[in-house]
Amino acid sequence: MTIPFDGRRSFGLLPFFFLPLPVPMSPTFKTSVLFFCSLVFSFSLSAAEQRPLPAAAAQDYVLQPSDLLNIQVFQEENLKRDVRVSKEYSITLPLIGKVDVKGKSLRQAEDLIRELYDRDYLVNPQVNVVVIEYAKRTVNVIGQVNQPGAVLFPQEEGLTLLDAISRAGGFSRLANRSQVKLTRTNSDGKSDTYIINVDDLIKGSSSNSWPLLVNDIIFVPERIL
């Protein structure tokens, strides 16, 4: 967490040094005092700037197949495991066996594992789940873009239609931006295709930002001249 600079922390020592003293200070001593105060100021500012950002946002990351997780239970070293999420969105852990983590964030997975251990095996277990290797998540952007091909999702983040097109180099000069096709395969194996006017997204006329799912296909057709 970045701590806003509070001048009182850095200058709290200054009144002490600049109070009237019973004896006069030599110029050399005054110079030493000022140098020391500048060091205090620099150290305080540097410490504030170097504080790490909070990792709270990472807890909202939704687990994906092939994510490699490190799972630890406080004071239970024998339960520590590195496990990979299967294609069926499950992991296997000591004592509790297979755990379904489909659609769950890191925080939700921690809560579920804590509940399962607490149910029959441990008293108030403290569980920590960390992603140590993210699965590669991509969508395909093809057609009239400057760099067609697979586009990676940013780690721990989602990706919208406009983001993906931007990461594919943006539209080419021949792109038909009002007839962009998004093809998505559902869990039942069927495909749905949506026709999207991206100009409306750019103008803010549409309330749907079209967040993407893994393996979505975006096709930008050529406009008719």
N, C-alpha and C positions, 0 to 999 in steps of 0.2 A: 504494500500500500504506500503510495507516495504521500508523504507528510508535508502539508503546506508549511512553508517557512514561517516561523514565529520569531520575530526579532527579539522577544523577551528571552528566548533560550540562549541566543548568541551574545546578547548584550547584558545579560544578568550580572556579569562580573564588572562591567564598566563603572557603575556607580561606586563600587568599592575602590577602584583605582583612582577615581577622580575626586574623591572626597578630600577636603582640606586635611593635610597632614600636619602634625605638630612641628615637623622640621621641613625646611625647604628641600625640594627634590632637585638633583643635579640634572642637566640636559641629557646626560648619558642614561640616567635611570628613567627619565620620562620616555626616551626613545625605546628603551627595553620594554616598558609597560605597553606602549602603543603596538610594538611588534608582537607581544604576547596576545594582546586583544585581537589583533588581525588574524593570528593563528586560530584563536577560539572561534572567530566568525567563520573562517574558511572551513574548519573541521565540521562545524555544525551544519553548514550549507551542504557540504559534500556528503555527510551522513544522510541528510534528508533526501538528496538526489539519488543515492545508491540503494535505498530501500527497495526490495523486490516488489513487483506488482502482485496483487492477490491472485490465487489460483482458483477462486470461487467459480469463475466462468467455465473452467475445465470440467467441473462437476456436472454441468448440464449437457455434456457431450453424450450423444446417443450411441450405444455400442453397436459395432458392425461385425459381421463375420470376418475372421482372420485377424481381428485386433488381438494383440498379445497383452495380457493383464498380469500385473503383480498383485497378489492378494495376501494380506497379512492380518492376523488376529493378534491383538496385543497380548504379550506374555504367553503366547502359544506358538512357539517356534516350529513345532512339528506340523502345524497347519499351514505354514507359509508355502505358497505355490506360484509358479509362473504358468498360466494357462492361456490357451488360444480359443477365442470364440469360434464355435463350429459353424458350418453352413446352416445348421438348424437353429442358430442363435442360442446355443447352450454351452455351459462349461461344467466340468466335473471336479468336485472338491472332496477332500477327506471327510468321512462321517456322513455328510449330507447328500453325497452323490451328485446327480445331474441337476443343474440349476438353469431354468429358462430365463434368459435375459433379453428376449426379443422386445424391442421398443423401449428398453430401459436406459436411462442415463446412468452415468457413474454413481451419482448420489442414490438413485433408486436401486441400483445393483447392490451397493453397500447395505442399504436398509433391508433388502430381501435376504442377503446372506447373513446379516446379523440376526434377523428374525428366525431363520432356519436353525442356526447354531443355538440360539437362545431357547428354542422350543424344547429340545431334548438333551442337549449336550453341555452347554456352557451357561454361566450366569452373567448376564449383562455383558456380552462380548463386545469389544471395540474393534470394528472391522475397517480396514483401509484398502481401497481398490484404486490402482493407478494404471493408466495405459502406458506401457513401455515401448510399444511398437504399433503404430496405426496401420490398419488395412488401407491399401490404395483404393480410393473411391474416385470414380471418374464418370463423366458423361461424355458423349460424342457430339461434336458440333461439326456439321458438314454442309456443303453447298457454298453459297456466296459469302464466305468470310475469308479474311486474309491469311489465317493460319488454321485450316481445318484439321480436325483430329481429336484425340482424347484430351479432355480438360480435367485436371485434378481438383478435388474439393480442398479448400484450405483445412488444415488440421483443426479439429474441434469446432469447426464452423460449418454453416450451411452454404448453399450456392443458389443464386437466383438465375433466371433466364438471362437477364441483362449482364450479370457477372460473367456467365459462361461465354457469352458472345464477345464480351470485352477481352477475356483471357484468350479467346481464339483470334485475336487481332482485330476485332471489330468487323463491321460489314464491309464488303467490297463495293465498288462503285456500281455494280450491276445488281445489288441485292434488292429483293422485294421485301421490304421491312413490314408490310401490312399482311403478309401471308406466311409467316414463319410457322413451321409445323413442329410440334412437340409430340414425340411418340413414347409412350410409357407402358411397360409390361407389368400387369398386376400380379398379385400373389397367386392367382388362379391360372397364370400363364397366358391370359388374354391381353391383347394390346389395345390401348386407346390412343387416338390421335386428336390433338387439339390444334386449331388454327388460331394464331395469336397475332394481333396487330401491335408490333413492338413500338411503333410510333406513339401509340396511346400510353405505353409504359413510360417512354421517355418524357412525354408531356405531363405525366402524372394524372392522366385522365382515367386510368384504371386503378381500382383498389387492390387488385390481385397482382402481387409481384412475381408470381409463378416460382415458388421455391422448388428446386429440383431434387430428384431422387437418384440414387446410384443407378447407372446404366441407362438413364434417359438418353434419347436421341433427338437432337435439335437439327432440323433441316431448314436452311435459308434458301428459298428458290430464287431463280433469276427473274428479274422483272422484264416484261415485254416492252421492247422499245417501239 
